Amino acid sequence: MDKLGNILHSLNFFYPEIALTLTFFILLLVDLFFRKSKHLLPVLSLIGYVITGYFSFTTPNASGFLFSTGMANVGLYITDSFAFYFKLIILLSLIYTVLFSILSKEINESTENRGEYYALLASFGLGMFLLTSSTDLITIYLAFEMVSLSSYILAGFTRKVPRSAEASLKYIIFGAVASGVMIYGISILYGLTGTTNIYLINFYLANQNYNTLTLVIAGLMIIGGFGFKISMAPFHFWTPDVYEGAPITITAVLSVASKAAGFAILIRFLKVAFVDYAATNLQASLWAILPGFQWNDILAVLSVLTMTLGNLAALWQNNLKRMLAYSSIAHAGYMLSGFVILDNQGILAILIYFAIYLFMNLGAFFIVMLISDKLGSEDIDDYTGLGYKAPFLTVSLTIFLVSLTGIPPTAGFIAKLYLFAALVNTGWLWLALVGVVNSVISLYYYMRVVKNMFLRESISTYEQKIELGHVLISFSLLIPTLVFGVYFKPLIELAEKSIRIFGF
Amino acid sequence: MMTIKPYLLSTVIFFPLFGSLILLFINKEKKNLLKYSAIIISLITFLLSLFLFFEYRENQLGFQFITKFDWIKGLNISYHIGIDGISLLLILLTTFITPIALLSSWENITHNLKEYLFFFLVLETGMIGVFASLDLFLFYIFWEAMLIPMYFIIGIWGGENRIYAAVKFFLYTMFGSLLMLVAIIALGVSAMDQLGYFTTDYLLLKKVALNLPHSTQLIMFIAFTVSFAIKVPLFPFHTWLPDAHVEAPTAGSVILAGVLLKMGTYGLLRFSLTLFPQISIELAPTMSIIAIIGIIYGALVAMVQPDMKKLIAYSSVSHLGFVVLGIFAFTLESQQGALIQMINHGLSTGALFLLVGMIYDKRHTRMISEFGGLARVVPIYATILLIVSLSSIGLPGLNGFIGEFLILLGTFKSSVLNSYWYTVFAATGVIFAAVYLLWMYQRVIFGKLENPHNKDLKDLNKREIGLLVPIIVLIVWIGIYPSTFLSKSELSIKEILKEVVSSKIELISK
């Protein structure tokens, strides 16, 4: 009875997730009966997401764990401001994805499966919501699989297109290996500590003796699993293929939302499980990590690898979608570097980066989608001279790319500024310099697109009429990209409120 | 007047940007309306900046026309602007050159005129902002904001190889500026240790930087200086310049030579020197040697160029070497000379680019070998080219002489460099300049008119003369009575020197 009471109590804080679940079911059901209607499903999705958003704002954070397993003080799930922030990002990118899907030729042409598409998108979102708040390795794994399974199908949604089917298959194989490795790591960690709750793991690790090597292996395996989601090197190989093959709306949501969820859980897991509570040096605000597993050094190396490999590979790409895929790997690298400094400043920088990245990256994908729907190509060489044929779209794309490079006065600059400032401030000067060199490399390939669009004469017979919807969505992404470049106080304040992870 | 004064500087900075937004609402087919609007906007900016010039109190210490309000409270970054004599003259140069450059592209820019004018005005805001910023964060934003318009100006309206040049320009400058960004952040962070809060305010950071350990100062000095050296461009970072100059449209070259390069030397003078005075003195000999290498190298390479525009581009490398030498000689004469030489170079080289552009518009070639004997067909052109070349060489009575003379004199007297060899080597640059410019002049203007294409060349029209005359007036004015301008900056230069020298005394007493 006590347990049931606990569950009922927990449900009071679970409204957003419940709303998402209902959205998922409603979409499935509606699809069964109203197959003809074109706009019903996306509109219902949007309503569902808006309601979820409403509940996210109105539901207070629980003061303790949700879904306690009976033992004192621990549970499977928590709601804290840190999770809330990432949920906002996930929700926003879901909403944008639905809006993109309404306009996308790719999605609308495959009429038969559109119901599944929107339903899976909702379950994908639900998985990510769960992932950001889970505090138990079992829930983490379940949520992780929920995200993965939905995204496998979504990536292969236009399955009659060979490259989409190929992408999906590759994604499944890579994903299966990653989650296998991760669950293996989880089982080792369970063997070491006798628990799957990350708070209890921390407690045992701090108070008991354990074999360091085993711990390192387990930790690396789990990080590998999360690294797969955020496309961290050397687990990034799937990214370009999947991003190129998947419908562009899915690529967009994968590059932002699924990465956000991956980052949220990576940060939560490492910070909760491997930070030495007692020894945390409050004065310098630096965290002390438990001896045995120096994950910050590992992450520093991985971060450098990720950004450098991403940027260098992006240099050689001719397909714009593929280039953006590599560039998103590079951005994951920048963000990771914020995490290695073991300090809340770094987390703050990551949060800020993510919010800005959401707008600029989705923006870039949106424009690429609109252009490739008409042009029938994502080849950068085919963009030659488009600047004079579709001025609105190309100018918008230029602004997004400039922001991705990190040049003021765009928001991308602010994102990098906070990141580099945090790095310099905590003595990671070399890492900041690596980031700087990487930014210069990225300048080259981003500007290559701009160069093709504006500096070369046109060869194609491309023509595009701009619709009101295109303009409105573009502006809703352009305005934050530009405004946050000059006036970013509200964003910083929101992020500052959100760095608190439950229990710390 | 008193009520406007606090906002006057901001108005000068943002008026071109405001104007560029107005341009966006004009139909792109109405080319004349677009051109006249752009010219009028830039002329109004010039008039506004003249107010600055007349309202500036030259015997008052410190910065004037200061505006300051919080921008990002958490990081103590503020919108903090103000000018001293040095910024004043450079802002005036910017607002003076911009309408001339715009007027020069009256006929030769035919496609995408609206965008061209738009970028030009945005560029002007960026340039003025750089010279007026007293907050390093703000400075950095203006500094970077200029990159994109310039990239497009070179890349869209440039010559045949424009794309390569534009990309090279962008990459070089971006690399330098990101280094500077890291240094700015590092400075702000050290402020946190010393003052207890992060800040990028120049006046505060000046004190913060002084207390840093020597090695840290050295690294930061290098980061700032490399960034500025790329912009100047100082040997061996100069290789983007000839490409950019040759490929840019005439007006782009004029702005590039006239103002953009000055941002590098301004940065050295304003930031490298005053933030890290001890390091600047220690490295003064090194910097001077690099500057002298630039002077001689630029001149020698200029001599063998077959292309007039490229010749002038390399002469810029040489002339700016003088400026850097003057800055690092640390005497009142040399630094005043460096400042006036910045202005001179903007005027003379700007005019040279205009003249080359004018002949290119008529003949579609810039090769020296294609010309010869032009004196007979285009006498007005020949006369103006002679005056401008002589000014660039440094003939007494024209502006170039004042700058070079002051720099050489100051270098000779310099106690920091303490060797006359610097002056001796630098002086060869003056001789070389005479060689390459006069030789070019001789090959283009004198001799027999052999090439039949040149027989029907038309002389300069009224518009072309009209835009060159103001430059020539200034060339002569500075040559005869430089005090009009030197007096404005004297106190500011003295202040910089005082700061640097006092740090040196501290260094010795330690």
Interface residues (C-beta under 8 A of the other chain):
Chain A: Y388 V402 I407 P408 P409 F413 L417 F420 A421 V424 N425 L429 A432 L433 V436 S439 V440 L443 Y444 M447 K451 F454 L455 R456 F488 K489 I492
Chain B: I72 K73 G74 N112 Y140 I141 E144 A145 L147 I148 Y151 F152 G155 I156 R162 I163 A166 V167 F170 L171 M174 F175 L178 L179 L181 V182 I185 A186 G188 V189 M192 F198
